[in-house]
Amino acid sequence: MLINDGIPTKEDLAKVMPSPERLAAGPVSIAECFQNIPCNPCVKACPRNAITMPNSINDTPQVDHENCNGCGVCVGKCPGLAIFVVDMTYSEEFALVKIPFEYVPVPEVGQMACGLNRSGEEMGWFEVEKVISGGKKNKTYTISLKVPKDLAMEVRNIKVGGYK
């Protein structure tokens, strides 16, 4: 249960997931943010205005999945590390999952990283396809992992230093 262990339930996740049709259309952001707190960097970061907080800054972000193009700018701006991009069209076998990352060492392109699910359980070793720095002021990196499609909605982090 989210309030007790920080892990969202299937019901929590169902409320924020794009439709299967939208997932099949290309990269899209998923905001797995479930707490009403005053925060809106993702809203300000989105160049397409696809992320909103309908009533106030205390709402959880709502992603208009049809308007989102999965650019990933929001991933590095979320202080809660709660936004991800999933591209199920990356290849026939693999999806690309973009995750926020704020630890050292930072993995390098071509390395294999140990992917973790929302509970911290190891899901396997996945190739790092891209690493984007958040810049000098924002130390959040966006790590793109090549993940088998059946794990794309599960992998949400990587093990710190778990690279080869």
VOGU-3710 file (C-alpha; in Angstrom, 3 decimals, decimal comma):
1> mlindgiptk> 0,000/0,000/0,000  1,408/3,340/-1,086  0,990/5,167/2,226  2,785/2,414/4,161  5,605/1,310/1,868  5,755/3,867/-0,959  4,879/1,260/-3,585  1,842/2,044/-5,738  -0,855/-0,576/-6,152  -2,108/-1,793/-9,527
11> edlakvmpsp> -5,133/0,440/-8,968  -2,897/3,484/-8,347  -0,919/2,762/-11,505  -4,025/2,167/-13,631  -5,076/5,776/-12,956  -1,918/7,234/-14,526  -1,080/4,796/-17,330  -1,579/5,672/-20,982  -3,898/3,490/-23,011  -2,419/0,519/-24,883
21> erlaagpvsi> -3,196/2,373/-28,115  -1,225/5,418/-26,956  1,708/3,250/-25,847  1,732/1,704/-29,317  1,911/5,171/-30,925  5,354/6,176/-29,587  7,151/7,585/-26,540  4,983/8,991/-23,755  5,529/10,345/-20,236  4,014/8,628/-17,223
31> aecfqnipcn> 3,728/10,607/-13,981  3,739/8,110/-11,119  3,177/10,918/-8,618  0,507/10,036/-6,072  0,817/12,610/-3,282  -0,871/15,991/-3,173  2,019/18,310/-2,393  2,842/21,820/-3,610  5,041/21,058/-6,606  4,873/21,889/-10,302
41> pcvkacprna> 8,283/21,862/-12,062  6,983/19,251/-14,510  4,140/21,546/-15,553  6,525/24,427/-16,193  9,022/22,185/-18,024  6,634/20,659/-20,569  7,068/22,423/-23,924  3,727/21,042/-25,179  1,679/21,914/-22,068  0,797/18,220/-21,811
51> itmpnsindt> 1,171/18,203/-18,014  -1,285/20,094/-15,846  -2,473/20,340/-12,289  -6,182/20,890/-12,841  -7,217/22,723/-9,676  -4,118/23,865/-7,794  -0,384/23,425/-7,314  -1,251/20,866/-4,613  -2,832/18,448/-7,113  -0,993/15,508/-8,626
61> pqvdhencng> 0,168/16,116/-12,200  -2,093/14,939/-14,982  -0,461/13,991/-18,287  -2,470/14,486/-21,467  -1,007/11,405/-23,105  -2,414/12,346/-26,510  -0,581/15,702/-26,429  2,654/14,300/-24,937  5,395/13,409/-27,420  7,646/11,736/-24,829
71> cgvcvgkcpg> 10,463/14,287/-25,155  11,443/13,588/-21,531  12,133/17,162/-20,389  9,825/16,550/-17,417  11,808/13,490/-16,252  14,812/15,516/-15,108  12,713/18,314/-13,623  10,646/16,224/-11,194  12,147/16,545/-7,691  10,280/13,395/-6,639
81> laifvvdmty> 11,856/11,286/-9,436  8,315/10,196/-10,275  8,126/10,748/-14,036  9,234/8,216/-16,641  9,057/7,933/-20,420  8,233/4,629/-22,080  8,696/4,055/-25,809  7,153/0,751/-26,806  7,963/1,478/-30,474  11,736/1,470/-29,934
91> seefalvkip> 12,176/-1,903/-31,651  10,369/-5,166/-32,296  11,649/-6,772/-29,060  12,630/-3,843/-26,857  11,126/-0,730/-25,331  13,150/2,303/-24,274  12,544/3,381/-20,687  13,831/6,788/-19,573  14,348/7,039/-15,829  15,584/9,820/-13,546
101> feyvpvpevg> 18,871/9,144/-11,734  20,677/11,179/-9,054  23,509/8,965/-7,833  27,163/8,357/-8,596  28,675/6,733/-10,408  26,537/7,566/-13,429  26,363/4,711/-15,936  27,818/5,175/-19,396  26,281/4,491/-22,789  26,857/0,861/-23,746
111> qmacglnrsg> 27,165/-0,390/-20,177  24,724/-2,891/-18,752  22,752/-1,653/-15,737  20,869/-3,744/-13,196  17,226/-2,674/-13,548  14,947/-2,544/-10,518  11,186/-2,566/-10,178  9,201/-0,236/-7,901  9,926/-2,525/-4,919  13,681/-2,493/-5,548
121> eemgwfevek> 13,761/-6,058/-6,837  16,251/-6,859/-9,593  14,567/-7,355/-12,952  17,654/-8,084/-15,047  20,549/-6,416/-16,849  19,744/-3,851/-19,502  21,839/-1,841/-21,933  22,207/1,890/-21,310  21,292/3,534/-24,617  21,610/7,192/-23,641
131> visggkknkt> 22,619/9,375/-20,704  21,431/12,982/-20,529  22,805/15,327/-17,885  20,422/17,690/-16,144  23,087/20,398/-16,292  25,251/22,203/-13,767  22,381/23,234/-11,488  20,166/20,179/-11,927  22,062/17,029/-11,024  19,289/14,708/-12,218
141> ytislkvpkd> 20,369/12,575/-15,152  17,956/10,870/-17,519  19,076/7,316/-18,208  17,574/5,500/-21,209  17,488/1,719/-20,855  16,779/-0,847/-23,563  14,305/-3,164/-21,820  12,344/-6,184/-23,099  8,823/-4,971/-23,850  7,248/-7,224/-21,217
151> lamevrnikv> 9,258/-5,423/-18,500  8,844/-1,853/-19,775  6,057/-1,034/-17,346  7,976/-2,538/-14,417  11,580/-1,241/-14,613  11,724/2,104/-12,795  15,277/2,423/-11,437  18,770/1,005/-11,660  21,076/-0,281/-8,965  23,698/2,295/-8,008
161> ggyk> 27,080/1,063/-9,215  25,428/-2,081/-10,593  27,005/-1,697/-14,024  29,128/-3,915/-16,230
//
